[in-house]
Amino acid sequence: MSPENIEELIHKYLTGSATLQERELLNAWYQKQQTNSQEWIADSFDEEQIIKKEMFAEINAAIAPAKVRSIRPVYKYIAAASVILLVGSVTFFLNTSKQTISNDAAAVAATSLPGGTNGAVLTLANGEKVQLSSTTLNKTSLGKAPGISSYNDSILRYKDLKNQASKEIAYNTLTTPYGRQFSLVLSDGTKVYMNAGSTLEYPVVFQGSERLVKLTGEAYFEVVHNSKVPFRVKVKDQIIEDIGTAFNVNAYNDERLASVTLVEGSVKVKKKQSEVIINPGQQAVTSESNNDIAVKEADFDSALAWKNGLFHFKDLQLDVVLKQIARWYNLEIEYQGGIPSKTINGEIYRNMDGVQVLAVLKNLGVNYKLEGNKLIVKK
């Protein structure tokens, strides 16, 4: 098929005028490109984004009835999801909702792997641990805990006790295990949204000349600015200082890189002797291997996907993708024969059943088996 014909078919697809035969022809061309491991790049970034948005609309419509579970619809949802998860060099997204998935991938869908939900573990200053979830919320313990204003299974709020400060600062620690997410309102009104596999240590009430919290994992901050008492986040070996801000921090211990993505305001990032100030739309990235701070244009689709209920993969290696999936679906990953060298691009909803997500990966060439909550990946 000539490039001119392909361009015409794509135009028809985008405008909604493509016939069923033309859509199938376009899909067949795409499958051939994928088989031959060739790369097709859209004429412009904007065109590619339009195509992706069209795909998401169709996928959303396909997944919407997923509350009624049966074997046949499950296959449909897996096929729809494969529209937006592509492996290897192919970066073009096409409608493959009619695509037949492999028998191996379909077989995986016989079990269920629910996605994450709200919940956390609160460690009080006295060492007591309180489970925060819809089924295990211990209201008696929380009722006695100082500084707490209100709580439920998705958010914990602290009182503003700055006029009742004590000599000894009490620290609480909030942990979101794998498969959990949670929100927090600190005593100064700052809001924190925590992703799975994260830990935040903070004082019950802020005192002194700074408001310091310590984070491991990923969280989105909406800071109440106070120039006289700066808000600081300590992650690994660096400090992030608010200058009136909304920002996302990604700093998992099992990741080599850490990043700060600024949405509003301004933040100062310090690491050893290095220091930078970033503005909205920028991202500061640091590595464990040196003290440099790299500043680049932020990719909000990637950085904020988790907060918007999505996985967003842009030129990510398979092991990085699987870490994100493992945190959300509470999986342990084991590699046999090394880590496969695959690059993944695409987007998928986090409310999908985990076996559907994994089945898509298997259909795209990722060899694995699932034993309970252990994902064994073979090279």
Short mmCIF file of the C-alpha atoms (twelve columns), coordinates in Angstrom:
data_MODEL
# 
_entry.id   MODEL 
# 
loop_
_atom_site.group_PDB 
_atom_site.id 
_atom_site.type_symbol 
_atom_site.label_atom_id 
_atom_site.label_alt_id 
_atom_site.label_comp_id 
_atom_site.label_asym_id 
_atom_site.label_seq_id 
_atom_site.Cartn_x 
_atom_site.Cartn_y 
_atom_site.Cartn_z 
_atom_site.pdbx_PDB_model_num 
ATOM 1   C CA . MET A 1   0.000   0.000   0.000  1 
ATOM 2   C CA . SER A 2   1.429   3.370   -0.999 1 
ATOM 3   C CA . PRO A 3   2.031   6.151   1.567  1 
ATOM 4   C CA . GLU A 4   -0.581  8.232   -0.249 1 
ATOM 5   C CA . ASN A 5   -3.225  5.544   0.233  1 
ATOM 6   C CA . ILE A 6   -2.287  5.126   3.879  1 
ATOM 7   C CA . GLU A 7   -2.546  8.867   4.436  1 
ATOM 8   C CA . GLU A 8   -5.974  8.917   2.806  1 
ATOM 9   C CA . LEU A 9   -7.208  6.047   4.982  1 
ATOM 10  C CA . ILE A 10  -5.906  7.727   8.123  1 
ATOM 11  C CA . HIS A 11  -7.651  10.945  7.154  1 
ATOM 12  C CA . LYS A 12  -10.923 9.060   6.668  1 
ATOM 13  C CA . TYR A 13  -10.481 7.322   9.983  1 
ATOM 14  C CA . LEU A 14  -9.876  10.589  11.839 1 
ATOM 15  C CA . THR A 15  -12.884 12.247  10.229 1 
ATOM 16  C CA . GLY A 16  -15.100 9.232   10.863 1 
ATOM 17  C CA . SER A 17  -15.809 8.637   7.176  1 
ATOM 18  C CA . ALA A 18  -13.888 5.354   6.821  1 
ATOM 19  C CA . THR A 19  -16.002 2.358   5.884  1 
ATOM 20  C CA . LEU A 20  -15.716 -0.935  7.723  1 
ATOM 21  C CA . GLN A 21  -13.706 -2.331  4.817  1 
ATOM 22  C CA . GLU A 22  -11.336 0.655   4.895  1 
ATOM 23  C CA . ARG A 23  -10.879 0.361   8.659  1 
ATOM 24  C CA . GLU A 24  -10.076 -3.335  8.308  1 
ATOM 25  C CA . LEU A 25  -7.639  -2.516  5.502  1 
ATOM 26  C CA . LEU A 26  -5.901  0.044   7.683  1 
ATOM 27  C CA . ASN A 27  -5.750  -2.424  10.537 1 
ATOM 28  C CA . ALA A 28  -4.286  -5.104  8.258  1 
ATOM 29  C CA . TRP A 29  -1.593  -2.655  7.145  1 
ATOM 30  C CA . TYR A 30  -0.756  -1.889  10.767 1 
ATOM 31  C CA . GLN A 31  -0.535  -5.580  11.652 1 
ATOM 32  C CA . LYS A 32  1.853   -6.110  8.746  1 
ATOM 33  C CA . GLN A 33  4.022   -3.217  9.929  1 
ATOM 34  C CA . GLN A 34  4.108   -4.728  13.415 1 
ATOM 35  C CA . THR A 35  5.023   -8.168  12.065 1 
ATOM 36  C CA . ASN A 36  7.858   -6.753  9.985  1 
ATOM 37  C CA . SER A 37  9.106   -4.734  12.992 1 
ATOM 38  C CA . GLN A 38  8.987   -1.541  10.967 1 
ATOM 39  C CA . GLU A 39  8.346   1.849   12.433 1 
ATOM 40  C CA . TRP A 40  5.694   4.257   11.256 1 
ATOM 41  C CA . ILE A 41  5.746   7.775   12.609 1 
ATOM 42  C CA . ALA A 42  2.781   10.108  12.277 1 
ATOM 43  C CA . ASP A 43  3.398   13.216  10.171 1 
ATOM 44  C CA . SER A 44  3.118   15.359  13.260 1 
ATOM 45  C CA . PHE A 45  2.873   14.964  16.991 1 
ATOM 46  C CA . ASP A 46  -0.546  16.602  16.945 1 
ATOM 47  C CA . GLU A 47  -1.861  14.032  14.484 1 
ATOM 48  C CA . GLU A 48  -0.656  11.193  16.673 1 
ATOM 49  C CA . GLN A 49  -2.333  12.748  19.706 1 
ATOM 50  C CA . ILE A 50  -5.609  13.079  17.801 1 
ATOM 51  C CA . ILE A 51  -5.443  9.420   16.826 1 
ATOM 52  C CA . LYS A 52  -4.798  8.419   20.436 1 
ATOM 53  C CA . LYS A 53  -7.734  10.486  21.696 1 
ATOM 54  C CA . GLU A 54  -10.006 8.864   19.124 1 
ATOM 55  C CA . MET A 55  -8.860  5.468   20.363 1 
ATOM 56  C CA . PHE A 56  -9.488  6.316   24.007 1 
ATOM 57  C CA . ALA A 57  -13.045 7.372   23.215 1 
ATOM 58  C CA . GLU A 58  -13.745 4.017   21.587 1 
ATOM 59  C CA . ILE A 59  -12.039 2.085   24.377 1 
ATOM 60  C CA . ASN A 60  -13.963 3.972   27.032 1 
ATOM 61  C CA . ALA A 61  -17.205 3.037   25.341 1 
ATOM 62  C CA . ALA A 62  -16.113 -0.586  25.165 1 
ATOM 63  C CA . ILE A 63  -15.020 -0.806  28.789 1 
ATOM 64  C CA . ALA A 64  -17.948 1.113   30.281 1 
ATOM 65  C CA . PRO A 65  -20.240 -1.942  30.698 1 
ATOM 66  C CA . ALA A 66  -17.472 -3.911  32.457 1 
ATOM 67  C CA . LYS A 67  -19.400 -4.069  35.719 1 
ATOM 68  C CA . VAL A 68  -21.267 -7.118  34.391 1 
ATOM 69  C CA . ARG A 69  -18.649 -9.854  34.276 1 
ATOM 70  C CA . SER A 70  -18.774 -12.795 31.902 1 
ATOM 71  C CA . ILE A 71  -16.144 -14.675 29.949 1 
ATOM 72  C CA . ARG A 72  -17.005 -13.341 26.527 1 
ATOM 73  C CA . PRO A 73  -16.970 -9.593  27.383 1 
ATOM 74  C CA . VAL A 74  -13.610 -10.026 29.108 1 
ATOM 75  C CA . TYR A 75  -12.030 -10.922 25.764 1 
ATOM 76  C CA . LYS A 76  -13.594 -7.857  24.226 1 
ATOM 77  C CA . TYR A 77  -12.078 -5.587  26.857 1 
ATOM 78  C CA . ILE A 78  -8.643  -7.160  26.466 1 
ATOM 79  C CA . ALA A 79  -8.776  -6.613  22.727 1 
ATOM 80  C CA . ALA A 80  -9.905  -3.033  23.215 1 
ATOM 81  C CA . ALA A 81  -7.110  -2.386  25.663 1 
ATOM 82  C CA . SER A 82  -4.556  -3.626  23.159 1 
ATOM 83  C CA . VAL A 83  -5.344  -0.571  21.075 1 
ATOM 84  C CA . ILE A 84  -3.274  1.590   23.359 1 
ATOM 85  C CA . LEU A 85  -0.490  -0.687  24.530 1 
ATOM 86  C CA . LEU A 86  2.145   -1.225  21.866 1 
ATOM 87  C CA . VAL A 87  5.484   -2.963  22.238 1 
ATOM 88  C CA . GLY A 88  8.696   -2.451  20.308 1 
ATOM 89  C CA . SER A 89  9.331   0.168   17.669 1 
ATOM 90  C CA . VAL A 90  5.753   0.716   16.535 1 
ATOM 91  C CA . THR A 91  4.448   4.040   17.790 1 
ATOM 92  C CA . PHE A 92  1.266   4.399   15.754 1 
ATOM 93  C CA . PHE A 93  -2.086  3.701   17.421 1 
ATOM 94  C CA . LEU A 94  -4.863  2.106   15.381 1 
ATOM 95  C CA . ASN A 95  -8.303  0.682   16.019 1 
ATOM 96  C CA . THR A 96  -7.825  -3.003  16.708 1 
ATOM 97  C CA . SER A 97  -10.944 -3.563  18.772 1 
ATOM 98  C CA . LYS A 98  -11.832 -6.480  16.497 1 
ATOM 99  C CA . GLN A 99  -8.373  -7.986  16.863 1 
ATOM 100 C CA . THR A 100 -8.333  -11.635 17.943 1 
ATOM 101 C CA . ILE A 101 -6.090  -12.130 20.929 1 
ATOM 102 C CA . SER A 102 -3.911  -15.193 21.263 1 
ATOM 103 C CA . ASN A 103 -5.208  -18.309 22.983 1 
ATOM 104 C CA . ASP A 104 -2.551  -17.936 25.685 1 
ATOM 105 C CA . ALA A 105 -3.603  -14.375 26.442 1 
ATOM 106 C CA . ALA A 106 -7.274  -15.303 26.493 1 
ATOM 107 C CA . ALA A 107 -6.633  -18.160 28.883 1 
ATOM 108 C CA . VAL A 108 -5.071  -15.797 31.400 1 
ATOM 109 C CA . ALA A 109 -8.362  -13.916 31.680 1 
ATOM 110 C CA . ALA A 110 -9.958  -16.859 33.477 1 
ATOM 111 C CA . THR A 111 -8.729  -15.485 36.812 1 
ATOM 112 C CA . SER A 112 -9.082  -12.059 38.394 1 
ATOM 113 C CA . LEU A 113 -6.512  -9.582  39.689 1 
ATOM 114 C CA . PRO A 114 -8.355  -6.531  41.040 1 
ATOM 115 C CA . GLY A 115 -6.675  -3.162  40.763 1 
ATOM 116 C CA . GLY A 116 -5.773  -0.909  43.652 1 
ATOM 117 C CA . THR A 117 -8.227  0.782   45.958 1 
ATOM 118 C CA . ASN A 118 -8.250  3.349   48.757 1 
ATOM 119 C CA . GLY A 119 -6.423  2.413   51.928 1 
ATOM 120 C CA . ALA A 120 -3.332  3.072   54.029 1 
ATOM 121 C CA . VAL A 121 -1.556  2.259   57.268 1 
ATOM 122 C CA . LEU A 122 -1.142  5.087   59.780 1 
ATOM 123 C CA . THR A 123 1.705   4.761   62.276 1 
ATOM 124 C CA . LEU A 124 1.125   7.016   65.270 1 
ATOM 125 C CA . ALA A 125 3.836   8.717   67.304 1 
ATOM 126 C CA . ASN A 126 3.613   5.988   69.962 1 
ATOM 127 C CA . GLY A 127 4.278   3.279   67.363 1 
ATOM 128 C CA . GLU A 128 0.685   2.041   67.133 1 
ATOM 129 C CA . LYS A 129 -0.395  1.089   63.617 1 
ATOM 130 C CA . VAL A 130 -3.927  1.812   62.411 1 
ATOM 131 C CA . GLN A 131 -5.369  0.252   59.262 1 
ATOM 132 C CA . LEU A 132 -7.278  2.811   57.181 1 
ATOM 133 C CA . SER A 133 -9.670  0.990   54.866 1 
ATOM 134 C CA . SER A 134 -13.394 0.505   54.408 1 
ATOM 135 C CA . THR A 135 -13.303 -2.855  56.207 1 
ATOM 136 C CA . THR A 136 -10.706 -2.349  58.953 1 
ATOM 137 C CA . LEU A 137 -10.977 1.289   59.968 1 
ATOM 138 C CA . ASN A 138 -10.162 1.428   63.676 1 
ATOM 139 C CA . LYS A 139 -12.052 4.512   64.777 1 
ATOM 140 C CA . THR A 140 -11.280 3.941   68.444 1 
ATOM 141 C CA . SER A 141 -7.540  4.330   67.925 1 
ATOM 142 C CA . LEU A 142 -7.956  7.344   65.678 1 
ATOM 143 C CA . GLY A 143 -10.356 8.969   68.091 1 
ATOM 144 C CA . LYS A 144 -7.614  9.065   70.710 1 
ATOM 145 C CA . ALA A 145 -4.895  10.190  68.308 1 
ATOM 146 C CA . PRO A 146 -3.943  13.865  68.756 1 
ATOM 147 C CA . GLY A 147 -4.384  16.337  65.947 1 
ATOM 148 C CA . ILE A 148 -6.769  14.346  63.740 1 
ATOM 149 C CA . SER A 149 -9.812  16.286  62.572 1 
ATOM 150 C CA . SER A 150 -11.696 13.744  60.427 1 
ATOM 151 C CA . TYR A 151 -11.064 10.559  58.490 1 
ATOM 152 C CA . ASN A 152 -12.581 7.882   56.302 1 
ATOM 153 C CA . ASP A 153 -11.236 5.120   54.077 1 
ATOM 154 C CA . SER A 154 -9.817  7.540   51.484 1 
ATOM 155 C CA . ILE A 155 -8.638  10.693  53.280 1 
ATOM 156 C CA . LEU A 156 -7.201  11.742  56.643 1 
ATOM 157 C CA . ARG A 157 -7.407  15.345  57.874 1 
ATOM 158 C CA . TYR A 158 -5.418  17.028  60.640 1 
ATOM 159 C CA . LYS A 159 -6.401  20.045  62.741 1 
ATOM 160 C CA . ASP A 160 -4.614  23.373  62.662 1 
ATOM 161 C CA . LEU A 161 -2.962  23.330  66.092 1 
ATOM 162 C CA . LYS A 162 -0.228  25.903  65.526 1 
ATOM 163 C CA . ASN A 163 -1.407  27.881  68.555 1 
ATOM 164 C CA . GLN A 164 -1.261  24.762  70.722 1 
ATOM 165 C CA . ALA A 165 2.274   23.688  69.886 1 
ATOM 166 C CA . SER A 166 4.059   21.527  72.451 1 
ATOM 167 C CA . LYS A 167 7.755   21.318  73.222 1 
ATOM 168 C CA . GLU A 168 8.030   17.830  71.750 1 
ATOM 169 C CA . ILE A 169 7.122   17.347  68.085 1 
ATOM 170 C CA . ALA A 170 5.029   14.227  67.428 1 
ATOM 171 C CA . TYR A 171 5.476   12.546  64.043 1 
ATOM 172 C CA . ASN A 172 3.018   10.303  62.226 1 
ATOM 173 C CA . THR A 173 3.796   8.126   59.214 1 
ATOM 174 C CA . LEU A 174 1.285   7.280   56.490 1 
ATOM 175 C CA . THR A 175 2.049   4.298   54.264 1 
ATOM 176 C CA . THR A 176 0.177   3.193   51.154 1 
ATOM 177 C CA . PRO A 177 1.054   -0.479  50.549 1 
ATOM 178 C CA . TYR A 178 1.101   -1.970  47.068 1 
ATOM 179 C CA . GLY A 179 -2.446  -1.900  45.731 1 
ATOM 180 C CA . ARG A 180 -3.508  1.137   47.777 1 
ATOM 181 C CA . GLN A 181 -3.767  4.922   47.352 1 
ATOM 182 C CA . PHE A 182 -4.728  7.575   49.886 1 
ATOM 183 C CA . SER A 183 -5.106  11.313  50.493 1 
ATOM 184 C CA . LEU A 184 -4.012  13.461  53.393 1 
ATOM 185 C CA . VAL A 185 -4.617  17.029  54.571 1 
ATOM 186 C CA . LEU A 186 -1.802  18.226  56.830 1 
ATOM 187 C CA . SER A 187 -2.258  20.608  59.753 1 
ATOM 188 C CA . ASP A 188 -1.376  23.634  57.586 1 
ATOM 189 C CA . GLY A 189 -4.021  22.721  54.984 1 
ATOM 190 C CA . THR A 190 -1.564  21.263  52.455 1 
ATOM 191 C CA . LYS A 191 -3.127  18.385  50.499 1 
ATOM 192 C CA . VAL A 192 -1.135  15.261  49.651 1 
ATOM 193 C CA . TYR A 193 -2.279  12.534  47.248 1 
ATOM 194 C CA . MET A 194 -0.241  9.347   47.668 1 
ATOM 195 C CA . ASN A 195 0.331   6.666   45.036 1 
ATOM 196 C CA . ALA A 196 0.736   2.968   45.830 1 
ATOM 197 C CA . GLY A 197 3.932   1.838   47.541 1 
ATOM 198 C CA . SER A 198 4.626   5.200   49.206 1 
ATOM 199 C CA . THR A 199 5.455   6.479   52.698 1 
ATOM 200 C CA . LEU A 200 5.152   10.003  54.104 1 
ATOM 201 C CA . GLU A 201 6.519   11.039  57.510 1 
ATOM 202 C CA . TYR A 202 5.201   14.356  58.880 1 
ATOM 203 C CA . PRO A 203 4.622   16.205  62.173 1 
ATOM 204 C CA . VAL A 204 1.133   16.220  63.665 1 
ATOM 205 C CA . VAL A 205 1.520   19.993  63.873 1 
ATOM 206 C CA . PHE A 206 4.168   22.085  62.129 1 
ATOM 207 C CA . GLN A 207 6.452   24.063  64.432 1 
ATOM 208 C CA . GLY A 208 9.515   26.216  63.992 1 
ATOM 209 C CA . SER A 209 10.941  27.891  60.899 1 
ATOM 210 C CA . GLU A 210 10.087  25.201  58.335 1 
ATOM 211 C CA . ARG A 211 7.442   22.626  57.442 1 
ATOM 212 C CA . LEU A 212 9.404   19.470  56.643 1 
ATOM 213 C CA . VAL A 213 8.006   16.126  55.483 1 
ATOM 214 C CA . LYS A 214 9.860   13.037  54.244 1 
ATOM 215 C CA . LEU A 215 8.651   11.033  51.246 1 
ATOM 216 C CA . THR A 216 9.509   7.679   49.751 1 
ATOM 217 C CA . GLY A 217 7.541   6.738   46.640 1 
ATOM 218 C CA . GLU A 218 5.209   9.063   44.754 1 
ATOM 219 C CA . ALA A 219 2.875   11.844  45.852 1 
ATOM 220 C CA . TYR A 220 1.189   14.942  44.477 1 
ATOM 221 C CA . PHE A 221 1.323   18.037  46.702 1 
ATOM 222 C CA . GLU A 222 -0.976  21.064  46.766 1 
ATOM 223 C CA . VAL A 223 0.901   23.303  49.183 1 
ATOM 224 C CA . VAL A 224 -0.546  26.145  51.228 1 
ATOM 225 C CA . HIS A 225 2.176   28.727  50.721 1 
ATOM 226 C CA . ASN A 226 3.770   30.582  53.622 1 
ATOM 227 C CA . SER A 227 6.932   32.486  52.713 1 
ATOM 228 C CA . LYS A 228 7.892   32.826  56.391 1 
ATOM 229 C CA . VAL A 229 7.661   29.077  57.011 1 
ATOM 230 C CA . PRO A 230 8.697   27.276  53.800 1 
ATOM 231 C CA . PHE A 231 7.306   23.835  52.980 1 
ATOM 232 C CA . ARG A 232 10.020  21.288  52.207 1 
ATOM 233 C CA . VAL A 233 9.917   17.680  51.028 1 
ATOM 234 C CA . LYS A 234 12.940  15.470  51.689 1 
ATOM 235 C CA . VAL A 235 13.342  12.615  49.193 1 
ATOM 236 C CA . LYS A 236 16.420  10.409  49.124 1 
ATOM 237 C CA . ASP A 237 19.366  12.846  49.239 1 
ATOM 238 C CA . GLN A 238 17.589  15.972  48.052 1 
ATOM 239 C CA . ILE A 239 15.262  18.691  49.311 1 
ATOM 240 C CA . ILE A 240 12.306  20.160  47.405 1 
ATOM 241 C CA . GLU A 241 11.233  23.582  48.639 1 
ATOM 242 C CA . ASP A 242 7.860   25.105  47.817 1 
ATOM 243 C CA . ILE A 243 7.537   28.646  46.564 1 
ATOM 244 C CA . GLY A 244 3.722   28.533  46.275 1 
ATOM 245 C CA . THR A 245 3.115   25.308  44.496 1 
ATOM 246 C CA . ALA A 246 1.373   22.218  43.129 1 
ATOM 247 C CA . PHE A 247 3.831   19.512  42.138 1 
ATOM 248 C CA . ASN A 248 4.337   15.763  41.742 1 
ATOM 249 C CA . VAL A 249 7.276   13.908  43.282 1 
ATOM 250 C CA . ASN A 250 8.383   10.459  42.093 1 
ATOM 251 C CA . ALA A 251 11.136  8.992   44.267 1 
ATOM 252 C CA . TYR A 252 10.779  5.242   44.749 1 
ATOM 253 C CA . ASN A 253 13.712  3.476   46.372 1 
ATOM 254 C CA . ASP A 254 13.808  0.849   43.615 1 
ATOM 255 C CA . GLU A 255 14.088  3.485   40.872 1 
ATOM 256 C CA . ARG A 256 17.420  4.936   39.764 1 
ATOM 257 C CA . LEU A 257 15.908  8.326   38.878 1 
ATOM 258 C CA . ALA A 258 13.816  10.720  40.952 1 
ATOM 259 C CA . SER A 259 11.737  13.541  39.496 1 
ATOM 260 C CA . VAL A 260 9.812   16.648  40.489 1 
ATOM 261 C CA . THR A 261 7.149   17.827  38.040 1 
ATOM 262 C CA . LEU A 262 5.817   21.338  38.599 1 
ATOM 263 C CA . VAL A 263 2.193   22.135  37.759 1 
ATOM 264 C CA . GLU A 264 1.740   25.511  39.477 1 
ATOM 265 C CA . GLY A 265 3.940   28.057  41.229 1 
ATOM 266 C CA . SER A 266 7.640   27.432  41.657 1 
ATOM 267 C CA . VAL A 267 9.910   25.005  43.504 1 
ATOM 268 C CA . LYS A 268 13.559  24.912  44.420 1 
ATOM 269 C CA . VAL A 269 15.322  21.547  44.149 1 
ATOM 270 C CA . LYS A 270 18.546  21.006  46.097 1 
ATOM 271 C CA . LYS A 271 20.943  18.068  45.942 1 
ATOM 272 C CA . LYS A 272 24.274  18.386  47.707 1 
ATOM 273 C CA . GLN A 273 25.874  21.503  46.197 1 
ATOM 274 C CA . SER A 274 23.499  21.620  43.207 1 
ATOM 275 C CA . GLU A 275 20.397  23.792  43.227 1 
ATOM 276 C CA . VAL A 276 17.798  24.760  40.597 1 
ATOM 277 C CA . ILE A 277 14.475  26.577  40.530 1 
ATOM 278 C CA . ILE A 278 11.888  25.176  38.141 1 
ATOM 279 C CA . ASN A 279 8.784   26.830  36.728 1 
ATOM 280 C CA . PRO A 280 5.383   25.422  35.723 1 
ATOM 281 C CA . GLY A 281 5.691   22.931  32.886 1 
ATOM 282 C CA . GLN A 282 9.202   21.885  33.880 1 
ATOM 283 C CA . GLN A 283 10.563  18.734  35.465 1 
ATOM 284 C CA . ALA A 284 13.716  18.323  37.543 1 
ATOM 285 C CA . VAL A 285 15.345  14.890  37.329 1 
ATOM 286 C CA . THR A 286 18.110  13.526  39.537 1 
ATOM 287 C CA . SER A 287 20.072  10.288  39.454 1 
ATOM 288 C CA . GLU A 288 21.634  8.162   42.174 1 
ATOM 289 C CA . SER A 289 24.894  8.114   40.204 1 
ATOM 290 C CA . ASN A 290 25.722  11.835  40.529 1 
ATOM 291 C CA . ASN A 291 24.659  15.137  42.076 1 
ATOM 292 C CA . ASP A 292 23.480  16.778  38.855 1 
ATOM 293 C CA . ILE A 293 19.945  18.124  38.483 1 
ATOM 294 C CA . ALA A 294 18.612  18.011  34.923 1 
ATOM 295 C CA . VAL A 295 15.736  20.325  33.993 1 
ATOM 296 C CA . LYS A 296 13.517  19.478  31.033 1 
ATOM 297 C CA . GLU A 297 10.041  20.098  29.674 1 
ATOM 298 C CA . ALA A 298 7.488   18.187  31.725 1 
ATOM 299 C CA . ASP A 299 5.323   15.461  30.233 1 
ATOM 300 C CA . PHE A 300 2.160   15.886  32.299 1 
ATOM 301 C CA . ASP A 301 0.510   12.897  30.609 1 
ATOM 302 C CA . SER A 302 3.202   10.647  32.048 1 
ATOM 303 C CA . ALA A 303 3.870   12.362  35.372 1 
ATOM 304 C CA . LEU A 304 0.241   12.806  36.439 1 
ATOM 305 C CA . ALA A 305 -1.294  9.719   34.833 1 
ATOM 306 C CA . TRP A 306 -1.552  7.824   38.137 1 
ATOM 307 C CA . LYS A 307 -3.505  10.673  39.742 1 
ATOM 308 C CA . ASN A 308 -5.859  10.712  36.748 1 
ATOM 309 C CA . GLY A 309 -6.552  6.978   36.918 1 
ATOM 310 C CA . LEU A 310 -4.219  5.947   34.100 1 
ATOM 311 C CA . PHE A 311 -0.989  4.200   33.277 1 
ATOM 312 C CA . HIS A 312 0.893   6.239   30.672 1 
ATOM 313 C CA . PHE A 313 3.935   4.658   29.064 1 
ATOM 314 C CA . LYS A 314 6.142   6.696   26.750 1 
ATOM 315 C CA . ASP A 315 9.258   4.912   25.486 1 
ATOM 316 C CA . LEU A 316 9.568   3.007   28.766 1 
ATOM 317 C CA . GLN A 317 11.518  -0.197  29.192 1 
ATOM 318 C CA . LEU A 318 9.476   -3.239  30.159 1 
ATOM 319 C CA . ASP A 319 10.954  -3.483  33.659 1 
ATOM 320 C CA . VAL A 320 9.915   0.110   34.446 1 
ATOM 321 C CA . VAL A 321 6.393   -0.586  33.175 1 
ATOM 322 C CA . LEU A 322 6.130   -3.770  35.223 1 
ATOM 323 C CA . LYS A 323 7.180   -1.916  38.385 1 
ATOM 324 C CA . GLN A 324 4.233   0.434   37.950 1 
ATOM 325 C CA . ILE A 325 1.865   -2.448  37.298 1 
ATOM 326 C CA . ALA A 326 3.243   -4.409  40.264 1 
ATOM 327 C CA . ARG A 327 2.688   -1.533  42.683 1 
ATOM 328 C CA . TRP A 328 -0.919  -1.076  41.643 1 
ATOM 329 C CA . TYR A 329 -1.897  -4.751  41.440 1 
ATOM 330 C CA . ASN A 330 0.198   -5.821  44.447 1 
ATOM 331 C CA . LEU A 331 2.492   -8.141  42.501 1 
ATOM 332 C CA . GLU A 332 5.944   -9.555  43.109 1 
ATOM 333 C CA . ILE A 333 8.081   -9.725  39.954 1 
ATOM 334 C CA . GLU A 334 10.632  -12.425 39.232 1 
ATOM 335 C CA . TYR A 335 12.754  -12.433 36.062 1 
ATOM 336 C CA . GLN A 336 14.019  -15.713 34.643 1 
ATOM 337 C CA . GLY A 337 16.911  -15.471 32.191 1 
ATOM 338 C CA . GLY A 338 17.267  -11.714 32.515 1 
ATOM 339 C CA . ILE A 339 15.032  -8.736  31.793 1 
ATOM 340 C CA . PRO A 340 13.514  -8.715  28.267 1 
ATOM 341 C CA . SER A 341 14.564  -5.727  26.167 1 
ATOM 342 C CA . LYS A 342 11.241  -4.225  25.117 1 
ATOM 343 C CA . THR A 343 10.056  -0.640  24.830 1 
ATOM 344 C CA . ILE A 344 6.415   0.094   25.573 1 
ATOM 345 C CA . ASN A 345 4.295   3.052   24.514 1 
ATOM 346 C CA . GLY A 346 0.662   3.654   25.320 1 
ATOM 347 C CA . GLU A 347 -1.960  4.278   27.925 1 
ATOM 348 C CA . ILE A 348 -4.372  2.094   29.840 1 
ATOM 349 C CA . TYR A 349 -6.933  2.615   32.597 1 
ATOM 350 C CA . ARG A 350 -5.920  1.671   36.132 1 
ATOM 351 C CA . ASN A 351 -9.426  0.425   36.918 1 
ATOM 352 C CA . MET A 352 -9.002  -2.509  34.542 1 
ATOM 353 C CA . ASP A 353 -8.567  -5.965  36.018 1 
ATOM 354 C CA . GLY A 354 -4.886  -6.845  36.238 1 
ATOM 355 C CA . VAL A 355 -5.228  -10.063 34.268 1 
ATOM 356 C CA . GLN A 356 -6.604  -8.047  31.366 1 
ATOM 357 C CA . VAL A 357 -3.590  -5.751  31.464 1 
ATOM 358 C CA . LEU A 358 -1.194  -8.699  31.650 1 
ATOM 359 C CA . ALA A 359 -3.005  -10.518 28.864 1 
ATOM 360 C CA . VAL A 360 -2.418  -7.517  26.623 1 
ATOM 361 C CA . LEU A 361 1.293   -7.703  27.382 1 
ATOM 362 C CA . LYS A 362 1.339   -11.424 26.636 1 
ATOM 363 C CA . ASN A 363 -0.445  -10.823 23.344 1 
ATOM 364 C CA . LEU A 364 2.279   -8.305  22.516 1 
ATOM 365 C CA . GLY A 365 5.118   -10.732 23.097 1 
ATOM 366 C CA . VAL A 366 5.833   -10.586 26.824 1 
ATOM 367 C CA . ASN A 367 6.381   -14.153 28.043 1 
ATOM 368 C CA . TYR A 368 5.259   -14.661 31.631 1 
ATOM 369 C CA . LYS A 369 3.196   -16.763 33.980 1 
ATOM 370 C CA . LEU A 370 1.184   -15.662 36.988 1 
ATOM 371 C CA . GLU A 371 1.348   -17.731 40.168 1 
ATOM 372 C CA . GLY A 372 -0.895  -16.116 42.752 1 
ATOM 373 C CA . ASN A 373 0.572   -12.651 43.211 1 
ATOM 374 C CA . LYS A 374 3.957   -13.572 41.747 1 
ATOM 375 C CA . LEU A 375 4.570   -12.528 38.143 1 
ATOM 376 C CA . ILE A 376 7.324   -14.634 36.571 1 
ATOM 377 C CA . VAL A 377 8.708   -12.988 33.423 1 
ATOM 378 C CA . LYS A 378 10.810  -15.071 31.040 1 
ATOM 379 C CA . LYS A 379 13.283  -13.636 28.566 1 
# 
